[in-house]
Amino acid sequence: IVSAALSQSGLALSVADESVQRNRGYVLAAVKQNGLAMWCAAASFQRDRDVVLAAVAQNGLARQCADPTLQRDREVVLTAVAQNGDALAFADEDLRRDEDLQRRAATTVGPAS
């Protein structure tokens, strides 16, 4: 039942029991449906690269929920920018200057459809 609910609405994680918010499988299901469910997940998932990548693939702006180390990770930023070019504005200064990332961001201004 929990998996079904989270696959329909990832933000249902916000009202879920803490044990659900700490369960990697449930968190992955939630962020794949809505990347912003990262805000509701246990803090340890902010350092989980796979969870962060799944979240930013769904919503590039979810990168802001990640641990600072992952916020500077080029693959995380690239995945975020591919989904929403606006995510580049929140990237580390060195990554904002990356010409490849700038080109990709320009092709996906706003959320990609």
C-alpha positions as CSV (number, residue, x, y, z in Angstrom):
1,I,0.0,0.0,0.0
2,V,2.8,2.4,0.9
3,S,4.7,1.8,-2.4
4,A,1.5,2.3,-4.4
5,A,0.8,5.6,-2.6
6,L,4.3,6.9,-3.1
7,S,4.3,5.9,-6.8
8,Q,1.1,8.0,-7.2
9,S,2.3,10.9,-5.1
10,G,5.9,11.2,-4.0
11,L,5.0,14.0,-1.7
12,A,2.9,11.6,0.3
13,L,6.3,10.9,1.9
14,S,5.8,14.1,3.9
15,V,2.9,12.5,5.9
16,A,4.4,9.0,6.1
17,D,5.7,7.5,9.3
18,E,9.4,8.1,10.0
19,S,10.2,4.5,9.3
20,V,8.9,5.0,5.8
21,Q,11.0,8.2,5.4
22,R,14.1,6.2,6.4
23,N,13.4,3.3,4.0
24,R,15.5,3.5,0.9
25,G,13.1,1.6,-1.3
26,Y,10.2,3.9,-0.4
27,V,12.3,7.0,-0.7
28,L,13.4,6.0,-4.2
29,A,9.8,5.3,-5.2
30,A,8.8,8.8,-3.9
31,V,11.6,10.7,-5.6
32,K,11.1,9.0,-8.9
33,Q,7.5,10.2,-8.8
34,N,8.4,13.7,-7.5
35,G,12.0,14.7,-7.0
36,L,11.0,17.3,-4.4
37,A,10.1,14.4,-2.1
38,M,13.8,14.7,-1.1
39,W,12.7,17.4,1.3
40,C,10.6,14.8,3.2
41,A,13.2,11.9,3.2
42,A,15.5,11.2,6.1
43,A,18.6,13.4,6.0
44,S,20.9,10.4,5.3
45,F,19.4,10.2,1.8
46,Q,20.9,13.7,1.0
47,R,24.2,11.8,0.8
48,D,22.9,8.8,-1.2
49,R,24.1,9.4,-4.8
50,D,21.5,7.0,-6.3
51,V,18.6,8.7,-4.5
52,V,19.8,12.2,-5.4
53,L,20.3,11.2,-9.1
54,A,16.8,9.7,-9.2
55,A,15.4,12.9,-7.6
56,V,17.1,15.3,-10.0
57,A,16.2,13.2,-13.0
58,Q,12.6,13.8,-12.1
59,N,13.0,17.5,-10.9
60,G,16.3,19.2,-11.5
61,L,15.7,21.7,-8.7
62,A,15.7,18.8,-6.2
63,R,19.6,19.1,-6.3
64,Q,19.2,21.8,-3.6
65,C,18.1,19.0,-1.2
66,A,21.4,17.1,-1.7
67,D,24.4,17.1,0.5
68,P,26.8,19.9,-0.6
69,T,29.3,17.3,-1.9
70,L,26.7,15.9,-4.3
71,Q,25.6,19.4,-5.2
72,R,29.1,19.9,-6.6
73,D,29.1,16.5,-8.4
74,R,29.2,17.1,-12.1
75,E,27.0,14.1,-13.0
76,V,24.3,15.3,-10.5
77,V,24.4,18.8,-11.9
78,L,24.3,17.4,-15.5
79,T,21.3,15.3,-14.7
80,A,19.6,18.2,-13.0
81,V,20.3,20.6,-15.9
82,A,19.1,18.0,-18.4
83,Q,15.7,18.0,-16.6
84,N,15.6,21.7,-15.9
85,G,18.1,24.2,-17.3
86,D,17.3,26.6,-14.4
87,A,19.1,24.2,-12.1
88,L,22.4,25.5,-13.4
89,A,21.8,28.8,-11.6
90,F,22.1,27.0,-8.2
91,A,25.3,25.0,-9.2
92,D,28.8,25.6,-7.9
93,E,30.5,28.6,-9.5
94,D,33.0,26.4,-11.4
95,L,30.2,24.2,-12.8
96,R,28.2,27.3,-13.8
97,R,31.2,28.3,-16.0
98,D,31.3,24.9,-17.7
99,E,30.4,25.6,-21.3
100,D,28.9,22.1,-21.9
101,L,26.6,22.6,-18.9
102,Q,25.7,26.1,-20.1
103,R,24.8,24.7,-23.6
104,R,22.7,21.9,-22.0
105,A,21.0,24.4,-19.7
106,A,20.1,26.7,-22.6
107,T,18.3,23.8,-24.4
108,T,16.2,23.0,-21.3
109,V,15.2,26.3,-19.8
110,G,12.5,25.4,-17.3
111,P,11.4,21.8,-16.8
112,A,11.9,19.5,-19.7
113,S,8.7,18.0,-20.9
